[in-house]
Amino acid sequence: MTSDTTSDDAAEPSHDTAARIDLEILGGPRRYTLDDLAEGTGLPHDLIEDYWRWLGLPVQHPTERWFTEADMDSLREMARLAAAEHLDAAALRTLVRSMGHTTERLALWQVEAFVEHAARERDLDDLSARLTVLDTMPHLADVLAHQLEHAWRRQLAAVTGRYATEFAGARSGDLDERKLPLRRAVGFADIVSFTKRTAGLGSEELSEFVQLFETRARDIVTEAGGRVVKTVGDAVLFIADDVQHGAEVALGLSTAAREGPEIPVRVGFVWGRVLSRFGDVFGPSVNLASRLTEASQPGEVLVDPATAALLATSPRYALTEQPEAELQGLGTMRPVRLQRAYSGG
């Protein structure tokens, strides 16, 4: 009996802490049920449930008070947007999922950043650092929200600005519907022997290694005029708007191992057409770039013959045909190694 009482008493402060943090971050109590939301918004239950699933959040029992005033306002706002823009179900689903997927990862990323900081700054073990951050996050929510909006507006301006430049002179019907719509340089940079290099690392060392690679890769890609599409474990997928910027990104990534702690990578990139959806890019060019990356050696950049032909017009690059290689799922190809051209003397 004593043991049970102790357990209950210990659980109560934890519940109170979670409730307090929840209230502070959400800005108000969870006072509405699913039925209340349906009545308050005029939206059907199914659509409300879909909205929460698309956000990546669990759908609660209809009688559980789980929703806030902000939830009610958000649903009303999204319903007005859908009506004003005549969004069909597919467009609405994609729009909401984009926010859910991005913010879920962002929130986790930010919390973990503060956990790591607390551990370093106060010399805490991982559990103590996480408990410390529980008390910190509610006070940081507003400034992080403001920073998120600012960053999003800058990114939205960048995307629309690129589209305005790329498509301003185009006319309806110019695009061949049989082809993917966007012409892009697309490539991968893959850490050589990632499993071997990280075997035996503790959580702190592994975190530092991964962060170093991602930070270095993102800086190189951005400075060379490209954009990171995503990182996938030990690889980064990048794009650029023209073939020479793509070459600069690829060469920059291939030589990054020489700067600071060694993280050798192999790189493959091609110029071709892609489809941009869900914050990602798709198409044969993406698959070809991936296979060229697999065929390359540490510190090497491989391109396909068509991309090499485009780069051959520039004196900045040296292009060397490689032995014929079997690219998984794509057949045989004679890749071309891309290097910087150095004048003698």
C-alpha positions in Angstrom: 0.0 0.0 0.0 2.8 2.4 0.9 4.5 1.7 -2.4 1.3 2.5 -4.4 0.8 5.7 -2.5 4.3 6.9 -3.2 3.9 6.1 -6.8 0.6 8.1 -7.0 2.1 11.1 -5.2 5.1 11.1 -7.5 3.0 11.0 -10.6 0.8 14.0 -9.5 3.5 16.7 -9.7 4.5 15.4 -13.2 0.9 15.7 -14.3 0.6 19.2 -12.9 3.8 20.2 -14.6 2.6 18.9 -18.0 -0.7 20.7 -17.6 1.0 24.0 -16.7 3.4 23.8 -19.6 0.6 22.9 -21.9 -1.5 25.8 -20.8 1.4 28.3 -21.1 2.4 27.2 -24.6 -1.1 26.9 -26.1 -2.2 30.2 -24.6 -5.4 28.9 -23.1 -7.1 25.9 -21.6 -8.3 22.9 -23.6 -12.0 23.6 -23.2 -13.7 22.3 -26.3 -14.7 18.8 -27.5 -14.8 17.7 -31.1 -18.6 18.3 -31.0 -18.0 21.9 -29.8 -15.6 22.5 -32.7 -18.1 21.2 -35.2 -20.8 23.4 -33.7 -18.6 26.5 -33.4 -17.1 26.3 -36.9 -20.0 24.8 -38.8 -17.6 22.2 -40.2 -18.4 18.5 -40.4 -16.7 16.1 -37.9 -14.9 14.3 -40.6 -13.2 17.4 -42.0 -12.1 18.5 -38.5 -10.7 15.0 -37.8 -8.9 15.1 -41.1 -7.4 18.5 -40.3 -5.9 17.2 -37.1 -4.6 14.1 -38.8 -3.0 16.2 -41.5 -1.3 18.3 -38.9 0.1 15.0 -37.5 -1.8 15.3 -34.2 -4.0 12.6 -32.6 -7.8 12.7 -32.9 -9.3 12.4 -29.5 -12.6 10.9 -28.4 -15.5 13.2 -29.3 -16.4 13.9 -25.7 -12.8 14.7 -24.5 -12.1 18.4 -23.9 -8.9 18.7 -25.9 -9.2 21.8 -28.1 -8.5 25.5 -27.3 -9.9 28.8 -28.4 -6.9 29.1 -30.8 -7.8 25.7 -32.3 -11.4 27.0 -33.0 -10.0 30.2 -34.6 -7.5 28.3 -36.7 -10.2 26.0 -38.1 -12.5 28.9 -39.0 -9.6 30.7 -40.7 -8.6 27.7 -42.7 -12.3 27.2 -43.8 -12.4 30.8 -44.9 -9.2 30.4 -46.9 -10.5 27.2 -48.5 -13.7 28.9 -49.5 -12.0 32.1 -50.8 -9.5 30.2 -52.9 -11.9 27.4 -53.9 -9.4 24.8 -52.6 -10.4 21.2 -53.3 -9.8 18.4 -50.8 -6.4 17.5 -52.3 -5.1 21.1 -52.2 -6.3 21.5 -48.6 -4.8 18.2 -47.5 -1.4 19.2 -49.0 -1.5 22.6 -47.5 -2.2 21.5 -44.0 0.2 18.5 -44.2 3.0 20.9 -45.2 2.5 22.8 -42.0 2.1 19.8 -39.8 5.2 18.0 -41.2 7.4 21.0 -41.1 6.4 22.3 -37.6 6.6 18.8 -36.0 10.2 18.4 -37.1 10.9 22.1 -36.3 9.6 21.9 -32.7 11.5 18.7 -32.0 14.7 20.2 -33.5 14.4 23.4 -31.5 13.7 21.6 -28.2 16.7 19.3 -28.8 18.9 22.3 -29.5 18.0 23.8 -26.1 18.6 20.4 -24.4 22.1 20.2 -25.9 22.7 23.8 -24.8 21.6 23.1 -21.3 23.8 20.0 -21.0 26.9 21.9 -22.2 26.2 25.1 -20.3 25.4 23.6 -17.0 27.3 20.3 -17.3 24.1 18.3 -16.9 23.3 14.8 -17.9 20.7 14.3 -20.6 17.7 13.7 -18.3 18.5 16.7 -16.2 18.9 18.9 -19.3 15.5 17.8 -20.6 13.8 18.6 -17.3 15.4 22.0 -17.3 14.2 22.7 -20.8 10.6 21.8 -19.7 10.6 25.0 -17.6 12.3 27.1 -20.3 10.3 26.4 -23.4 7.0 28.2 -22.4 8.9 31.4 -21.9 10.6 31.0 -25.4 7.4 30.1 -27.3 6.5 33.7 -28.3 9.9 34.7 -29.6 10.3 31.4 -31.5 6.9 31.9 -33.0 7.9 35.4 -34.2 11.2 34.2 -35.6 9.3 31.4 -37.4 7.0 33.9 -39.1 9.9 36.1 -40.1 11.9 33.2 -41.6 8.8 31.9 -43.4 8.0 35.3 -44.9 11.6 35.6 -46.1 11.5 32.1 -47.6 8.1 32.8 -49.2 9.5 36.0 -50.8 12.6 34.0 -52.1 10.4 31.3 -53.7 8.0 33.7 -55.3 10.9 35.9 -56.4 12.6 33.0 -58.2 9.3 31.9 -59.8 8.7 35.5 -61.0 12.2 35.6 -62.6 11.9 32.2 -64.1 8.4 32.3 -65.5 7.6 36.0 -66.0 8.2 35.8 -69.7 6.5 32.5 -70.2 3.1 32.2 -71.8 0.4 29.7 -71.2 0.9 26.7 -73.4 4.7 27.1 -73.6 5.3 24.1 -71.3 5.3 20.7 -72.7 2.9 18.8 -70.5 4.8 15.5 -71.2 7.9 16.9 -69.5 8.5 17.6 -65.8 8.0 21.4 -65.3 11.3 22.6 -63.7 14.8 22.6 -65.1 17.2 22.3 -62.2 20.6 21.1 -61.3 20.1 18.3 -58.7 22.6 16.4 -56.8 23.5 14.4 -53.7 26.5 14.5 -51.3 26.9 11.3 -49.3 29.3 10.8 -46.3 31.8 8.1 -47.1 31.6 5.1 -44.7 29.2 6.8 -42.4 28.3 3.6 -40.5 32.0 2.8 -39.9 32.9 6.4 -38.9 30.1 6.7 -36.4 30.2 3.2 -34.9 30.9 3.4 -31.1 30.2 7.1 -30.9 28.1 8.2 -27.9 25.0 10.4 -28.2 27.0 13.6 -27.8 29.7 12.7 -30.3 27.2 11.4 -32.9 25.1 14.5 -32.5 28.2 16.7 -33.0 29.3 14.7 -36.1 25.9 14.9 -37.8 25.4 18.6 -36.9 28.9 19.4 -38.3 28.1 17.7 -41.6 24.7 19.3 -42.0 25.8 22.7 -41.0 28.9 22.6 -43.3 26.8 21.2 -46.2 24.1 23.8 -45.8 26.6 26.7 -45.7 28.4 25.4 -48.7 25.2 24.9 -50.7 23.8 28.3 -49.9 27.1 30.2 -50.5 27.5 28.5 -53.9 24.0 29.6 -55.0 22.1 26.4 -54.4 19.4 25.2 -51.9 19.2 22.2 -49.7 16.1 20.2 -50.4 16.6 17.8 -47.5 19.1 15.8 -45.5 18.6 12.1 -45.3 20.8 10.6 -42.6 24.2 10.7 -44.0 23.4 12.5 -47.3 22.2 15.9 -48.5 20.0 16.5 -51.5 20.5 19.9 -53.2 19.3 21.8 -56.2 20.4 24.9 -58.1 18.7 27.0 -60.8 21.4 26.6 -63.4 24.1 24.1 -64.3 27.1 26.2 -63.3 25.7 26.9 -59.8 25.1 23.2 -59.5 28.7 22.5 -60.4 29.9 25.1 -57.8 27.8 23.4 -55.1 29.0 19.9 -56.1 32.7 20.9 -56.1 32.3 22.9 -52.9 30.8 19.8 -51.1 33.5 17.5 -52.5 36.3 19.6 -51.1 34.6 20.3 -47.7 36.5 17.5 -46.0 39.7 19.4 -46.3 38.4 22.1 -44.0 38.3 21.3 -40.3 37.5 17.8 -39.1 37.5 15.4 -42.0 34.2 14.3 -43.3 34.9 12.9 -46.8 31.9 12.9 -49.2 31.2 11.7 -52.7 29.0 13.7 -55.0 26.9 13.2 -58.0 24.8 15.8 -59.9 23.0 16.2 -63.1 21.1 18.9 -65.1 17.6 17.9 -65.9 13.9 18.3 -65.2 12.2 17.7 -61.9 8.8 17.8 -60.2 8.6 19.9 -57.0 6.1 18.6 -54.5 5.8 18.3 -50.7 9.0 20.3 -50.2 10.9 17.6 -52.2 11.9 17.0 -55.8 11.2 13.9 -57.9 12.0 12.6 -61.3 14.6 10.6 -63.3 17.2 13.3 -62.7 17.0 12.8 -59.0 17.4 9.0 -59.4 20.4 9.5 -61.8 22.1 11.9 -59.4 21.7 9.4 -56.6 23.2 6.5 -58.7 26.1 8.7 -59.8 26.8 9.5 -56.1 26.9 5.8 -55.3 29.4 5.3 -58.2 31.7 8.1 -57.2 34.8 7.9 -55.0 35.6 9.9 -51.9 36.1 13.6 -52.8 34.9 13.0 -56.3 32.1 14.6 -58.3 30.5 12.6 -61.1 28.1 13.9 -63.7 26.3 12.3 -66.7 27.5 13.0 -70.3 24.7 15.4 -71.0 25.6 17.6 -68.0 29.3 17.3 -68.9 28.6 18.6 -72.4 26.9 21.8 -70.9 29.8 22.4 -68.5 32.4 21.8 -71.2 31.7 25.3 -72.6 33.2 26.8 -69.5 37.0 27.1 -69.0 36.5 26.8 -65.2 36.0 23.1 -65.3 38.0 20.0 -66.2 36.0 17.0 -67.4 37.4 13.5 -67.5 35.5 10.5 -69.0 35.4 7.5 -66.6 35.2 3.8 -67.3 31.7 2.5 -68.1 29.7 1.8 -64.9 26.5 -0.1 -64.1 24.1 2.2 -62.4 21.5 0.2 -60.5 18.1 0.4 -62.2 19.4 2.6 -65.0 21.7 0.5 -67.0 25.3 1.2 -68.1 26.7 4.7 -68.5 30.1 6.3 -68.9 30.2 8.9 -66.1 32.3 12.0 -66.3 34.4 13.3 -63.4 34.1 17.0 -62.8 37.0 19.0 -61.4 38.2 22.6 -61.3 40.5 23.6 -64.2 43.8 24.9 -62.9 46.1 26.8 -65.2 49.8 26.0 -65.0 52.6 28.3 -64.2 
